[in-house]
């Protein structure tokens, strides 16, 4: 087996365990919540097996974890960590307004901003 994959699986497992324990869940509780065996969770957390996409999606939906961070260790663990890093009042206003928009309007705004950025 490729050593880099083992290392990656081990680090992924460490992040999975950290999120579970930081949120106060035992393996048994997570097993019941996600409908998988406790042994599977243990294997994921110990890096002995890699979780499938369904498990990762459940993890994302339940804990609000950034999947990129979960898989790679890069970026903030939660979206809220990103929001907390807003650095100016203008950014705060933009985020506040965006949160008030329906998805159609927000998509138009994003398209508009992407067009402006592309013209630079």
Secondary structure, 3 states (H helix, E strand, C coil): CCHHHHHHHHHHHHHHHHHHHHCCCCHHHHHHHHCCCHHHHHHHHCCCCCCCHHHHHHHHHHHCECHHHHHHCCCCCEHHHHHHCCCCHHHHHHHHHHHHCCHHHHHHHHHHHHHHHHCC
